[in-house]
Amino acid sequence: MRIVLFGATGMVGSRIAAEATQRGHRLTAVSRSGQSPLPGVSAAAADASDPAKVAALVAGADAVASACVPPRDGSEPKEPFLALNRSLAQGMREAGVRRLVVVGGAGSLEVAPGQELCDLPTFPEAVLPEALAHRAVLEYYRTLDDLDWTYVSPAAEIAPGERTGRFRVDDDRLLTDANGNSRISAEDYAMAFLDELEQGTHVRARMSVAY
């Protein structure tokens, strides 16, 4: 499968790149720097907020993956992140590519029916703007019926760790363990992400991944 991955050099993006390469996919790793996350992986410098560049890069691809993140410079991230995702979708339309799998956020996962994690009073204020930006992007994708998108939410905690291959997948629910913790390694998240990209079990839907 030919995959174009935006945001390929970040913590999660680089794990997705490694997993895709290990599975034998032909990967183009796109980032603003143009650096390759892995030796031998084809890389390109581009900004996903430019639809024309997106279209040129993804033309002929089987799928697009996005590990882009909201701005983290202290500015309000929601509108710029929404604009980036709209541009990504527009570029895919122009290139005639339909399959898109997106690295999402955990803040919009449900902790109870009708109650999302980021709406709890205990949710960390420092990361709330980013969580709300991710939630707005999910709401945007839910309006689209011309792309075969999937939004993949990680557990509340995601960090570098082991590739165990043992994890659970759900839909809109925040998954927790017996002690109430919600976590996933970036390596196992990448496995679940590639499983979904290959199998398409949550097309035009959100899925969550956790231990």
C-alpha positions as CSV (number, residue, x, y, z in Angstrom):
1,M,0.0,0.0,0.0
2,R,1.3,3.5,-0.8
3,I,0.8,5.8,2.2
4,V,1.5,9.5,2.5
5,L,2.0,10.5,6.2
6,F,1.8,14.1,7.3
7,G,3.4,15.0,10.6
8,A,5.9,12.2,10.2
9,T,8.6,13.4,12.5
10,G,6.7,13.9,15.7
11,M,6.5,11.5,18.6
12,V,3.4,9.7,17.3
13,G,4.1,10.2,13.6
14,S,7.6,8.7,13.8
15,R,6.1,5.6,15.4
16,I,3.4,5.3,12.7
17,A,6.2,5.7,10.1
18,A,8.2,2.9,11.7
19,E,5.1,0.6,11.9
20,A,4.1,1.2,8.3
21,T,7.7,0.5,7.1
22,Q,7.9,-2.6,9.2
23,R,4.7,-3.9,7.5
24,G,6.1,-3.3,4.1
25,H,4.1,-0.3,3.0
26,R,5.6,2.3,0.6
27,L,5.7,5.4,2.7
28,T,6.2,9.1,2.0
29,A,7.0,10.9,5.2
30,V,5.9,14.6,5.0
31,S,6.9,17.3,7.5
32,R,7.7,21.0,7.4
33,S,11.4,20.2,7.9
34,G,11.4,17.5,5.2
35,Q,13.5,15.2,7.4
36,S,13.0,11.5,7.2
37,P,12.0,9.8,10.5
38,L,13.8,6.6,9.4
39,P,16.7,5.7,7.2
40,G,15.6,4.8,3.8
41,V,12.1,6.3,4.1
42,S,11.2,8.8,1.3
43,A,10.6,12.3,2.8
44,A,9.1,15.5,1.5
45,A,8.9,19.0,2.9
46,A,5.4,20.4,2.9
47,D,2.7,22.1,5.0
48,A,-0.7,20.3,5.1
49,S,-2.3,23.7,5.2
50,D,-1.5,24.1,1.5
51,P,-4.2,22.1,-0.5
52,A,-2.2,22.3,-3.8
53,K,0.9,20.8,-2.2
54,V,-1.2,18.1,-0.5
55,A,-2.8,17.2,-3.8
56,A,0.5,16.9,-5.5
57,L,2.0,14.7,-2.8
58,V,-0.9,12.4,-2.3
59,A,-1.8,11.8,-6.0
60,G,-1.7,8.1,-6.7
61,A,-1.6,7.2,-3.0
62,D,-3.8,4.4,-1.5
63,A,-4.2,6.2,1.8
64,V,-3.3,9.4,3.7
65,A,-2.3,9.4,7.3
66,S,-2.2,12.6,9.4
67,A,-0.3,12.9,12.7
68,C,-0.4,16.7,12.6
69,V,-0.9,18.5,15.9
70,P,-2.4,21.9,16.8
71,P,-0.1,24.9,17.2
72,R,1.8,24.8,20.5
73,D,3.1,28.3,20.6
74,G,0.6,29.7,23.1
75,S,-1.8,31.0,20.5
76,E,-5.4,29.9,20.2
77,P,-5.1,26.5,18.3
78,K,-8.6,25.7,17.3
79,E,-9.1,27.8,14.1
80,P,-5.6,27.1,12.7
81,F,-5.9,23.4,13.3
82,L,-9.4,23.3,11.7
83,A,-8.0,25.3,8.7
84,L,-5.2,22.8,8.3
85,N,-7.5,19.8,8.3
86,R,-9.9,21.5,5.9
87,S,-6.9,22.0,3.6
88,L,-5.8,18.4,4.0
89,A,-9.2,17.2,3.0
90,Q,-9.4,19.6,0.1
91,G,-6.1,18.5,-1.3
92,M,-7.2,14.9,-1.1
93,R,-10.4,15.7,-3.0
94,E,-8.3,17.4,-5.7
95,A,-6.1,14.3,-6.0
96,G,-9.0,11.9,-5.9
97,V,-7.8,10.0,-2.8
98,R,-10.5,9.0,-0.3
99,R,-8.9,7.1,2.5
100,L,-7.7,9.2,5.5
101,V,-6.7,8.1,9.0
102,V,-6.1,10.8,11.5
103,V,-4.3,10.9,14.9
104,G,-6.9,12.4,17.2
105,G,-7.1,13.5,20.8
106,A,-8.4,11.8,23.9
107,G,-10.2,14.8,25.4
108,S,-13.5,14.3,23.5
109,L,-13.8,10.6,24.5
110,E,-16.8,9.8,26.7
111,V,-16.3,9.1,30.4
112,A,-20.1,8.6,30.8
113,P,-23.0,8.9,28.3
114,G,-23.0,12.5,27.1
115,Q,-20.0,13.5,29.2
116,E,-16.6,14.0,27.7
117,L,-13.2,13.8,29.4
118,C,-12.3,17.4,28.6
119,D,-15.5,18.7,30.2
120,L,-14.6,17.3,33.6
121,P,-13.5,20.0,36.2
122,T,-10.3,17.9,36.8
123,F,-9.2,18.1,33.2
124,P,-5.7,19.9,33.0
125,E,-6.3,23.5,32.0
126,A,-2.9,23.7,30.3
127,V,-3.9,21.2,27.6
128,L,-7.6,22.1,27.3
129,P,-7.1,24.4,24.3
130,E,-5.4,21.6,22.4
131,A,-8.1,19.1,23.4
132,L,-10.8,21.5,22.2
133,A,-9.0,21.9,18.9
134,H,-8.9,18.2,18.4
135,R,-12.6,18.0,19.3
136,A,-13.5,20.6,16.7
137,V,-11.6,18.7,14.1
138,L,-13.5,15.5,14.9
139,E,-16.8,17.4,14.6
140,Y,-15.6,18.7,11.2
141,Y,-14.7,15.2,9.9
142,R,-18.1,14.0,11.0
143,T,-19.7,16.4,8.5
144,L,-17.8,14.7,5.6
145,D,-19.3,12.0,3.4
146,D,-16.9,12.2,0.5
147,L,-13.8,10.9,2.3
148,D,-13.4,7.6,4.0
149,W,-11.9,9.0,7.2
150,T,-11.2,7.5,10.6
151,Y,-10.3,9.5,13.7
152,V,-8.1,7.5,16.1
153,S,-8.2,8.7,19.7
154,P,-5.4,7.5,22.0
155,A,-5.8,6.8,25.7
156,A,-5.5,9.8,28.1
157,E,-1.8,9.1,28.5
158,I,0.3,8.3,25.4
159,A,4.1,8.1,25.6
160,P,7.0,6.2,24.1
161,G,7.2,2.7,25.3
162,E,7.0,-1.0,24.2
163,R,5.4,-2.5,21.2
164,T,3.4,-5.3,22.8
165,G,0.6,-5.9,20.4
166,R,-1.8,-6.1,23.4
167,F,-4.4,-3.4,23.5
168,R,-8.1,-2.8,23.3
169,V,-10.1,-0.8,20.7
170,D,-13.5,0.9,21.2
171,D,-15.5,3.6,19.6
172,D,-16.2,6.9,21.5
173,R,-15.5,5.6,25.0
174,L,-12.5,6.4,27.1
175,L,-10.9,3.0,27.9
176,T,-9.4,2.5,31.4
177,D,-7.8,-0.4,33.2
178,A,-8.8,-2.0,36.5
179,N,-7.1,0.8,38.4
180,G,-8.9,3.5,36.4
181,N,-5.8,4.4,34.4
182,S,-6.1,5.2,30.7
183,R,-2.8,4.8,28.8
184,I,-1.1,3.4,25.7
185,S,2.4,3.4,24.3
186,A,3.0,5.3,21.1
187,E,4.3,2.0,19.6
188,D,1.1,0.1,20.3
189,Y,-1.0,3.1,19.3
190,A,0.8,2.9,15.9
191,M,0.0,-0.7,15.6
192,A,-3.7,0.0,16.1
193,F,-3.5,2.9,13.7
194,L,-2.0,0.7,10.9
195,D,-4.5,-2.1,11.7
196,E,-7.3,0.4,11.0
197,L,-5.6,1.9,7.9
198,E,-5.3,-1.6,6.4
199,Q,-8.6,-3.1,7.5
200,G,-11.0,-0.1,7.6
201,T,-13.3,-1.3,10.4
202,H,-14.1,2.3,11.6
203,V,-14.7,4.1,8.3
204,R,-16.3,7.5,8.8
205,A,-16.1,7.0,12.6
206,R,-13.9,7.5,15.6
207,M,-12.1,4.7,17.4
208,S,-10.2,4.7,20.7
209,V,-7.1,2.7,21.7
210,A,-5.9,1.8,25.2
211,Y,-4.6,-1.0,27.4
